[in-house]
Amino acid sequence: MSRHPSLEYFLESLVLSTFDESNRLADSLKPIVNSTIAIINATTGQVLEEHGENLFYLPHGLSIDGEGYIWVTDVGSHQV
């Protein structure tokens, strides 16, 4: 299945405007000011905790290890 040409253009322009030719995050981009991680009660939907404000640029993956630590990858800053 191929992508629609306009979607392909959007994805290419997003990459070009997000990273420079050395694959570094563009200087014009700043961290997301809002919380990017929320701990939510599965029964009530109530937000119990929020974390990550002004920390991530392009958070991409999240994992919780056996000790309960939360690990987040950030594509923008190339960090875990």
Phi and psi in degrees as GROMACS dihedral restraints (atoms count N, CA, C in turn):
[ dihedral_restraints ]
;  ai    aj    ak    al  type     phi  dphi    fc
    3     4     5     6     1   -96.8    20    10
    4     5     6     7     1   156.7    20    10
    6     7     8     9     1   -81.3    20    10
    7     8     9    10     1   151.6    20    10
    9    10    11    12     1   -65.5    20    10
   10    11    12    13     1   139.0    20    10
   12    13    14    15     1   -54.1    20    10
   13    14    15    16     1   -38.0    20    10
   15    16    17    18     1   -70.0    20    10
   16    17    18    19     1   -33.5    20    10
   18    19    20    21     1   -67.6    20    10
   19    20    21    22     1   -41.7    20    10
   21    22    23    24     1   -60.4    20    10
   22    23    24    25     1   -43.4    20    10
   24    25    26    27     1   -62.4    20    10
   25    26    27    28     1   -44.2    20    10
   27    28    29    30     1   -59.5    20    10
   28    29    30    31     1   -46.8    20    10
   30    31    32    33     1   -63.2    20    10
   31    32    33    34     1   -41.8    20    10
   33    34    35    36     1   -64.9    20    10
   34    35    36    37     1   -42.6    20    10
   36    37    38    39     1   -69.3    20    10
   37    38    39    40     1   -32.9    20    10
   39    40    41    42     1   -63.7    20    10
   40    41    42    43     1   -45.6    20    10
   42    43    44    45     1   -64.3    20    10
   43    44    45    46     1   -43.0    20    10
   45    46    47    48     1   -65.7    20    10
   46    47    48    49     1   -34.0    20    10
   48    49    50    51     1   -88.1    20    10
   49    50    51    52     1   -13.1    20    10
   51    52    53    54     1   -92.0    20    10
   52    53    54    55     1   -38.9    20    10
   54    55    56    57     1  -122.3    20    10
   55    56    57    58     1   147.7    20    10
   57    58    59    60     1   -85.6    20    10
   58    59    60    61     1  -175.0    20    10
   60    61    62    63     1   -66.6    20    10
   61    62    63    64     1   -17.0    20    10
   63    64    65    66     1   -97.1    20    10
   64    65    66    67     1    12.4    20    10
   66    67    68    69     1    65.1    20    10
   67    68    69    70     1    29.8    20    10
   69    70    71    72     1  -101.1    20    10
   70    71    72    73     1   149.2    20    10
   72    73    74    75     1   -60.2    20    10
   73    74    75    76     1   135.8    20    10
   75    76    77    78     1   -59.7    20    10
   76    77    78    79     1   138.3    20    10
   78    79    80    81     1   -59.4    20    10
   79    80    81    82     1   -25.6    20    10
   81    82    83    84     1   -74.3    20    10
   82    83    84    85     1   -16.8    20    10
   84    85    86    87     1   -87.6    20    10
   85    86    87    88     1   138.8    20    10
   87    88    89    90     1  -119.8    20    10
   88    89    90    91     1   162.5    20    10
   90    91    92    93     1   -61.5    20    10
   91    92    93    94     1   153.8    20    10
   93    94    95    96     1   -66.7    20    10
   94    95    96    97     1   124.3    20    10
   96    97    98    99     1   -76.1    20    10
   97    98    99   100     1   -24.3    20    10
   99   100   101   102     1   -84.8    20    10
  100   101   102   103     1   163.5    20    10
  102   103   104   105     1   -62.1    20    10
  103   104   105   106     1   140.3    20    10
  105   106   107   108     1  -113.4    20    10
  106   107   108   109     1    -8.0    20    10
  108   109   110   111     1  -126.3    20    10
  109   110   111   112     1   128.9    20    10
  111   112   113   114     1  -127.9    20    10
  112   113   114   115     1   133.6    20    10
  114   115   116   117     1   -95.7    20    10
  115   116   117   118     1   120.3    20    10
  117   118   119   120     1  -121.5    20    10
  118   119   120   121     1   135.6    20    10
  120   121   122   123     1   -68.3    20    10
  121   122   123   124     1   120.0    20    10
  123   124   125   126     1   -66.1    20    10
  124   125   126   127     1   -24.7    20    10
  126   127   128   129     1   -85.4    20    10
  127   128   129   130     1   -47.6    20    10
  129   130   131   132     1   -96.5    20    10
  130   131   132   133     1   -20.0    20    10
  132   133   134   135     1    80.2    20    10
  133   134   135   136     1     2.8    20    10
  135   136   137   138     1   -70.5    20    10
  136   137   138   139     1   134.5    20    10
  138   139   140   141     1   -76.3    20    10
  139   140   141   142     1   119.3    20    10
  141   142   143   144     1   -92.2    20    10
  142   143   144   145     1   -37.2    20    10
  144   145   146   147     1  -147.1    20    10
  145   146   147   148     1   152.8    20    10
  147   148   149   150     1  -134.8    20    10
  148   149   150   151     1   141.5    20    10
  150   151   152   153     1  -144.5    20    10
  151   152   153   154     1   165.1    20    10
  153   154   155   156     1    94.1    20    10
  154   155   156   157     1     7.9    20    10
  156   157   158   159     1   -66.1    20    10
  157   158   159   160     1   137.3    20    10
  159   160   161   162     1    57.5    20    10
  160   161   162   163     1    29.4    20    10
  162   163   164   165     1  -117.4    20    10
  163   164   165   166     1   -36.5    20    10
  165   166   167   168     1  -112.6    20    10
  166   167   168   169     1   149.2    20    10
  168   169   170   171     1  -100.8    20    10
  169   170   171   172     1   -52.7    20    10
  171   172   173   174     1  -139.5    20    10
  172   173   174   175     1    71.4    20    10
  174   175   176   177     1   -60.6    20    10
  175   176   177   178     1   137.9    20    10
  177   178   179   180     1  -127.2    20    10
  178   179   180   181     1   -42.9    20    10
  180   181   182   183     1  -132.6    20    10
  181   182   183   184     1   153.4    20    10
  183   184   185   186     1  -139.0    20    10
  184   185   186   187     1   137.2    20    10
  186   187   188   189     1  -143.4    20    10
  187   188   189   190     1   148.0    20    10
  189   190   191   192     1  -118.6    20    10
  190   191   192   193     1   123.5    20    10
  192   193   194   195     1   -82.6    20    10
  193   194   195   196     1   179.2    20    10
  195   196   197   198     1   -63.7    20    10
  196   197   198   199     1   -17.6    20    10
  198   199   200   201     1   -99.1    20    10
  199   200   201   202     1     3.4    20    10
  201   202   203   204     1    89.3    20    10
  202   203   204   205     1     5.6    20    10
  204   205   206   207     1   -75.7    20    10
  205   206   207   208     1   139.5    20    10
  207   208   209   210     1   -97.4    20    10
  208   209   210   211     1   126.5    20    10
  210   211   212   213     1  -114.9    20    10
  211   212   213   214     1   129.6    20    10
  213   214   215   216     1  -126.4    20    10
  214   215   216   217     1   132.6    20    10
  216   217   218   219     1   -94.0    20    10
  217   218   219   220     1   142.6    20    10
  219   220   221   222     1  -123.5    20    10
  220   221   222   223     1   108.1    20    10
  222   223   224   225     1   -61.1    20    10
  223   224   225   226     1   -37.0    20    10
  225   226   227   228     1   -65.4    20    10
  226   227   228   229     1   -40.8    20    10
  228   229   230   231     1  -101.6    20    10
  229   230   231   232     1     1.8    20    10
  231   232   233   234     1    54.8    20    10
  232   233   234   235     1    45.3    20    10
  234   235   236   237     1  -130.8    20    10
  235   236   237   238     1   159.8    20    10
